Each structure stands twice: as structure tokens, then as C-alpha cells.
């Protein structure tokens, strides 16, 4: 029996293949999801929780290997990553060789538990599943009465499924149907030493829903994306043209469309595009353009076409047979050509739900993304109970766009509370 027979391994999904190729200190391809508790985090109990949970999650108990033709994952089996108090900027590059070969890290600060994940492992939905169970485990250790009531296993609704849902659902014959022309790019003076600024806007979900639906006939997601587009337009209108439109990349969770419960990456990118046809636009006009742009793309048929084109390319025999170093060069070249196609990325990881027994101990969740080529200002939308957090991560000193977004929301009568990570 060979060593490969003894150790479990799996291929990277279609989306994950690019991340090991382009990741580095300046473009880390990590994201953070945080759980804020109602009490101070006890480091020893958090480490114990990580030790218990990590072996139970096959999608996190992994290390990255490189083969002749592709990268692949291999079961790790080492001690879980060491928990540390947060003492640097978030979303730093994860050096696997300094992290027991794991591709995620757990830190804490006061009442907050932070999970940072290398995107090759999983998308935000997979990250939520792990962080939620980690938080549950921590609370059972801190409050034994919860364990006595609920037991000490994973929740029934936690998926450990590792299906490659891209491969299961793709169909051949689809042509490329997404835009790769250059978009307007936000520029500014950067925070030194790879600085990372974070601005959170906390808002009541009920107020947002009322404004978005009743005033604009929109979803919360459409409304918040339109607020970003309008703030960017107001700040940079002289530089936004037909040749350089504002284009917001919007990841769409594919699981509800294709009945999947995978913990691998399973999302497709659509884009909300603002391409000016005249000199001046109202917010209402931008809102309508945003709705039309997103609704025309977020259909099962269009989403299927987007990822099917990508999977078909991956499965071409010629591409599969190319040695990994040459394949990396080709993938990096394609990425460099298409990286400037979006002004930013705004991802909505949805409303995070927890079991009733844990609700008294958890105050909120929020998340944010690291930067990528051409995108040094990004946003995430996270909600828990009646609180939505609209979070901006930025490499820039300036905050005019973030301020413009929250001013627009406040103008519509939504109560907004602002918090930063101290950079601003």
C-alpha cells in the first residue's frame, strides 16, 4: 500500500485552482469572519475548541500539495493551528509552514473570535459553518450547562460534504458570457506597510428592508450595492466613462440554485455595471440600473453558463496535461489580463443563524475581504438577527467613498453606527 493510499486527498475545485497561483504577501486571498461574544474570550478554552473542532472538519483538516499537473489537498493530521491574540493587521498571508501546514488561522481580541481562511479551502458559506461550530464548542467549554443540555457533537444542520458541485452541475457548450474589459479603478494614497483599514456600518435589518423594498422596490443587497456605486460616482464622476464604467463584482452562492450542501467553493461572479450615458445621474436612476443589471444575471441559466464555461476549460485534455509550472504561468497571465475588469467586489454572506441556546452568548458576526489586483477597497455584508454590518476593507488613507455610502443610507432614514479598526 502506498502512502497516497493511506492519506486522504482531494482535488481543488474549479474556483480554488487560481488562488495558490496568485497568492502572496500583497494579495493574500484570505477573508475573515468574526463572531463577537457577550463576554471576554478565554484563550485556553478557544485553543481547546480549535483542537476539538479541526479534526471533525475534513475541509479544514487539509494541507496544500503540488503535483505534476495540479495542486491538490491532502489530509493534514497535525496539531491544530495555535491560537493567538490579534496583534497585527487582518487578512495577512497564511504561511502554511509556520501554521502546522493549515490554511486557516484563529485569533481573538477581547470579546471577538476571528477566523481567517485561505480562499482555496472554501468560500464564505464554508467559513461560516466552521466558525459557527467553533463558537459553539467554545461556549460549551466556557458554559458546561450548554453541553449538558445539547451534548458535545456537531449540529445536525452542519454540512461536512466535500462534493465538487461545479463538476456535478456543469454543462458543456457554454460560451464566455462575462465582461473582461477594463473598469474604473479606485485610486488613492495607500496606508504604509501594507496597512489595512476597516470601517463597519451597523444598521437595523428591519429599517433597511423597509427602505429598500418600499422606497425603491429593491432587495437589501441591490440597495447597498447601489449606494456604493452612487458614492463612487459622486466622488469620481469626471473619470467614469463608457470605456471605464463602475463594475461591481458580486459573488452569488450557487447552493440554493443547484441543491448543494458542499463545503467547497461553490459560487459564481456576476457584476453590477454603471456605464454613464449622460452627464448627471440621481440615486434613483443608479438604483434602477443596478437592479436591472443584477436581476438580468442572477438566474439559474445564466449562473450555470458562467461556471460551465470555466469548468469546460479546466477539463480540456490539453489543459490537464500541461505541467504545473507552465499552467501556473498561463493562469497568472489570464488573471493579469482580467483582474482590472472590476472596480470592487461586494459580497453578501447572508443572515447567520445560530441555535437558540447560543443566542444569549453571541452579540454579532461580521466579515471582510483582503485586497486583490486593482481592488484595494472591498465590501462585505453580514447580518445576524436584526443587525446588518456593511464592512469596508481598504488599503487607502481616504474614506470619502465609505462616508458617501453611509451618508446615503442615513439620508434614507436608516440609523447607522460606525466603527473602525483604529486606522482612521
N, C-alpha and C positions, 0 to 999 in steps of 0.2 A: 504494500500500500504506500503510495507516495504521500509527501507532505501536503500536497494540494487536496488529496482525498480526505485528509484528516481535518483540514481547516476550511471552514465555510467561506465561500467567496461569491461575489455578485458583480455584474456589470453596472456601470454608471448609466443612469437614464439619459435620454436624448438631451435634455436641458443641461444636465450636470457636466457633460463632456467638455464644455468650454471653460469651466471655472478653473481647473488645475492649470490650463494653458495660459491664462491671462492673469492669474492671481499673483500678488506681490505686496511689498510694503506700502506702495502708494495706491494700489487698487486691491483691497483685501478680499472682496467678495464675501464679506460676513454681514450678518444682520443681528440685531439684538431684540429680544423680547424680555420685558421685565415684569415681575409681579411685586407689587407694593403691599406689604402686610400692615396690620394694625399694631404690630409690636416689633421691637428690635430683633434683628436676625442673630441667632446664636451660631457662630462659625463652626463649632464642633458638630452640632446637630446637622447643619447644612452639608458638611462633608460626609457625615454618615448617610444622609439621604442620597447624595450623589453616588456613594459606594453601593447602596442598595439598588437604586433605580437603573444605573447604567447597564449592568448585565441583562436586565429584563427587556431592553430595547435593542433589537437586532439592528435597527437603522442608525443607532448612535454608537454601538459597541463595534466600531469599524476603524480601520486604518486604510490609507490610500496607497496603492501599489501601482507601478508602471510595468506594463507588459511589452511585447514586441510591437503590437498594433494599437492597443488601447490602455488607458488607465483602468484599474478595477479596484473594488473594495475587498478587503479581507477581514475576517473576524479578528478583533483586537485581542481581548482576553487579558490585557494588562490591568494593573490597578487603575481605578477611575482617575480622571484628572484631579489635581489638587485645587481646592477652593481657595481663593484669595480675596482679600479686601480690595475693592476697586481703588487704584491709585494712579491711573493714567487715563488718557483719552479712550473713549469706547471704540469698539469695532476694529481693533488692531489686528494685523495679520496673525493668524494662528500658526505658530511654528510647531508642527506636529512632533518633531524630535525633542522638543522641550516640554511636551504635554502628554507624555506617555503614548505618543502616536495618535492621540484622539484629535478629532476635527471640530471640537466644540470646547468652550470654556464656561465655567460658572464663577461669578464673582458676587460680592454683596457690598452694600453700603447702607448703614443704618437699618431702615426697615425694608430695603429693596433687595430682591434676588434677581440677578441678571444672567440670562442665558445668551451666549453669542455662538453662532453657528456658521460654519463654512457652507456656503450655499450648495455645494456639490452633494452634501448629505441629504438635504430635504428643503422644501420651501417653508413658508410661514406656518402652514397648517400642521406640518410635521413637527415644527418647533414648538407650536402651542401644545400639542399633545404631550411632548416630553416635559416642558416646563410645568404644565398643569400637574402631571403626576409627581414631578419632583417637589412641587409645592405641597401637594397632598402628603407626600411621605414626610417632608419636613414637619408639617403641622401635626402629623400623627406621633412623631418623636417628641415634639415640644408639648403636646397635649395628649397624653396616653388615653384619656377618656374617649377621644375620637376613634382610636384604634380598637378599643374595647367594643365600641358600638358598630364600627364598619368593617373590622378586620384589617389586614395589612397587605392585601393584594392590589393589583391594578384595577381601575374602574372597568365596569362591563362595557362602557362605550369607548374605551381607548383602543385604537387600532394599532396592531403591530404588523400589518400587511405590508409586504415589500414587492408587490407586483409592479412591473413596469407598465403602467397604464397607457403610456404613449404607444408602445408596441402593440398592446392588445387592441387599441381603438383606431389606429391609423388606417387610412385607405389610400391606395396608390392612385396616381393620376392627377394629383392636385398641383397646380402651378403656384409659383410665388405670388402671394397676394397682400404683402405688407410693404410699407413705404421705407425706402432706404436713402432718399435724398436728404441733404444736409438741412438741419433745422436751425432756428435761432438758438444760440448758446449763451447762457448767463455767464457774465464775467465780473471780476472784481478783485480787490486786494485780498490775498489769502492770509489766513491766520498762520503765523510762523510755526515751524517744527511739526508739520503735518497736523495742525490743530483741527479740532472737531467741535463745532458749535452746535448746541441743541436748544431748540425752542419748542416747548409744549404749549398747546392751547387746549384748556379743559372746558368742555361745553356740555349742557344737558341734552341728551339724545332726544327727549320729548320736544324741546324747543326747536332743535334743528329739523326734526321730522316735520313739524308743523310749518315752518318757514319754507323748506324745500318743496313739500307737496302742495301746500295750499297757495303759496305765493307764486311758485314757478312751475308747478306740475312736474317736479323732478324728484329723483331719489337723493338721499343724503350724499352718496358718492358723486353723483353728477354735479350737485350743488357745490361741494367742496373743491372739486376739480375746476369748475368754472370760476370759483373765487381765486384760485391760483392763476389761472390763465389771465383773468382780468387784471389782477395785481401786477403780473409780469408785463402785460400790455401797457398799463398806465405808466410803469416805470421805464419802459424801453421802446415806446411806440415808434420812435424815429428809426429804429433798427429792425423792426419786424416787417417783413415784406412777403410777397408771394414766393420769392425764392428762399426766404428764411422764415418760415412760419413757426409759430409756437406749436410744438408737438409733445404731448404728454404721454409717455408710455404707461399703460395701465395693465398690470398683471391680472388675469382672470383665473380664478380657481376652477379647474375643469371637473372636479369630482362630482358636483351635483348634475352636470350635463351628461356624464358618462357612467354614473352609478359606480363610482370608485371609492375605495376607502384606503388607498395606498398611502404609505408614509414616505414614499419617494417624491421627488419633484413631480408635480402634475399641474402645470398652468400654461397659459398662452398669453402673449402680449398683443393687446390692441392699442390704438393710440387716439387720443382726443386732439384734433388738429384745429388750430385757429389760423386761417390764411386770409389776411385782410384784403377786402375788395374795394374799400373806401377809406377815407381819412379818419373817421371818428366812429367809435362803437360805444353803445351803452352796455351796462352789465346785463341787462335783459337780453340784448342781442347776442352777447357772448354765451349766455346761458342756453339759448336756443340752439346755437351752433354746436355747443358741447353735447347737448342731449342728442341731437341728430347724428353727430359723429360716432358717439359711443353706441347708441341703440342700433345703428346700421351694422355694427361689427359684432356685438355680443349676441350672436345666435349660435346654436349648436353647429349648424352647417358651416358657418364661417370659421369658428374656432377649430373645428375638425380639419378644415382646409389648411389653416395656419400650421398646426403641428404635423399634419400628414406630409406636407412639403418637406419639413425639416427631417422627419424620420426617414422618408424615402431617400433623401440624400445620404443619410448615415448608412443606410442598408445597401447602397450601391456596392457591388463587389469590388470595384476599383478602389473606392474609398476605404473599404475594410482591409484591403490587402496592403495599403501603404504603411510603411514602418512609422512608429510613433513620432520620432523626431521630425520627419518630413510632414507628417499630418499636423503636428503642432505648428509648424511654420505656416502651413496653409490656413489652419483655423485662425491663427493670430492675424494673418493678412486679411481674411474676410472680416474678422471682428473690427480691425482698424478702419476698414472701409465703411462699415455700417454703424460704428459707435456714435457718430455725430448726427444720427438721424433723429434723436430725441432731445428736447430741451431739458426734461427731467423725467423722473419716474415717481408716480404716486400709487402706492399700494394700500388696499384696504383689507386687513386681515380679519375683519368681521367682528361680531359680538362674541366675546369669550364667555362661555358659560361654565360654572362650577357647581358641584353638588351643594345642596342646601346646608349640609353640616359644616362646610368650609367657609361659607359666605361671611360669617361674623369675623373671620380672621384675615380676610383679604380685602384691601381697600380699592385697588385698581390694577389694571395692566396697561402698559404702553409698549411701543416698539419703534425702531428706526433702522434705516439702511446706511450702509457705507457708500462711499462715492465710487463712481466709475468714470471712464474716459469721457470727457465733455460734460459730465453731470456732477457738479460739485455742490448742488443744492437739490435735495430729495425730500420726499414727504411720505408719511405713513398715517393711516387712520386705524385706530384701535378703540373698541368700546367694551365696556363692562357694566352691566346693569344700566343705570341711566346716565353714565358719564362717557362721553366720547373724547378721545385725545387725538388732536391733529398735531403731529410732530414733524418738525423740520430739522434735518441734519444738514449742516453747511460747513464748507471749508473757507467761507468768506467772512471778513470783518463786518461787512454791511448787512443790515437786516431789513432793508426797505421793502422787499417783496413780502417777507413774513408779516411785517407790520400792516402792509396793504391788505393781505388776506384777512387778518383778524379784524381790521377796521371795517372791511366789507361785511363780515359776518355780524359784527356788533351793530352796524348800521341797520341790519335787518331785524334787530331786536333780540338777538341771541346773547345771553350772558356768557362772557369769555373771561377765563382766568389764565394768566400767562406765567410760565415758569421756565427758567433756563438752567443750563448746567454750569453757570458761572463764567462762561467765556465772554458773554455780552454784559 
